């Protein structure tokens, strides 16, 4: 089970860093069976916005310029989402932990979500490996 989670997160990392991003439509209906509703909360006074991201391992472009401090996930169990920032931050949020802090706060430029049958949170070691993969 742990290997499956690691494989899925590695695939997600590869996709988010190498795939051209498709635009997200703000008019998409957020069906919780096929999509993850993500709320990007701004640092101090930069605002908050929510988007509906398909859980399809595709990379989508984000057009916001607000400096984001945390990401909140309203997704079905077993969904992992990853966001990449303009200054190379990489943040993973899942349906169990619900909230992830963006360090340092910065505009987010790409996002992707993938379904995993496990609802176990990622270990710190897995997060470190994912970060190293994205930043290398």
N, C-alpha and C positions, 0 to 999 in steps of 0.2 A: 504494500500500500504506500509506503514511504517513497519507494522508487518511482511509483506512478506519479506521485505528487511532484517529485523532482524532475521527472521527464516532462510533465506538462508545463511546469514553470520555466524550464529551459527552452521549450518550444515557444512559449509565450514571449520570453525575452528575445529570442532570435527574431520572431516576427515583428516585435515592436521596434527593433533597431534596424531591420533590413527591408521591410516592406513599405512601399509608398503608401502614404496615409490617404484614406478616402474621407470626404467631408461627411459630417453628421448633420442630419436635418433636425432643426429644433421642433419641427411639427410631427416627428415620429411619435406614435403612441407607444408608451412604455409597457409592453406586455411582460409581466414578471416571469413568465415561463420561458421567454426567449431573450429577455433583455435585463440589464442591470441599471438601476437608477443610481447615478453617482452625483453627489453634491460636493462641489469644490468651494471650500470656505476660505475667504480671503484673509490675508494678514492685515490686522488693524482695520483700516477703513477702505480696503480695496473691493469689498463686496463679496457676494456669494452667487453662484449659479449652479443649476442642476442640468444634467444631460442624461439621455437614455442611450445606453451603449449595448448593441447586440452582443450576445454571448456566442461569438462565432470565431474567435481567434483572429479576427481581422484587425488591422491597425487603422484607427480613425484620427483625423486631424482635429485639434481643438483650436478655436480661434480667439480664445480669451487672452487678454493682456494683463489681467489682474494677477498680483502676486498671491499665490495660493499657499496657505499654511497647513491645511489638512483636507483629507478626502474622506467622505462618508459614503459607505455602500449600503444600498437598500436592494439586495439581490437575494435570489433563492439560495438555499443551502448548497455549498460546494462550488460556488462561483468565486473565482479569483480575478481581480482586475489590476492592471498595472498602468501607471501613467509616467511619462517621461517629461522632464522639465526643460526649459530653454537653456539652463545652465548645467544640464546633464544630471539632474536629480533623477532618481528612479524610485517610485513608491508603489508598493503592493498593498492592496486592501482586499480582504475577503469577507464573505458573508457571515462568518462567525465573529471575527474581531470587530467588524463594522467601521472602525475609524483608523486612519493611518496619518501620521504627521509627515509633512513634506519638509525635508531639511536640506538646505536652507529654503525658506519660502521663496517661490519663484513662479512665473507663469508656466502652466502646463501646456505642452504642444501636441502630445500624442497619447492615445489611450487604447487599450485592448482588453477584452475579457474572455476568459475561457472557463469551461465547466470542468469540475473535477468531482468524482464521486465521493471523495473524502471531505469531511468537514473539519479535519484537524488543522489547526493553525500552523503556519510555517515556522520552523525553528529559526533561531538567530543565525545558525550556521547556513541554513538554506538561503536566508535573506542575504547573507554576506556573499555567498557564491553567485547569486543572481546579480547583485550589484557589481561584482568583479567582472562578470560576463558582459554586462551592459557597458561598463566604462572602459573595457579593454579595447 
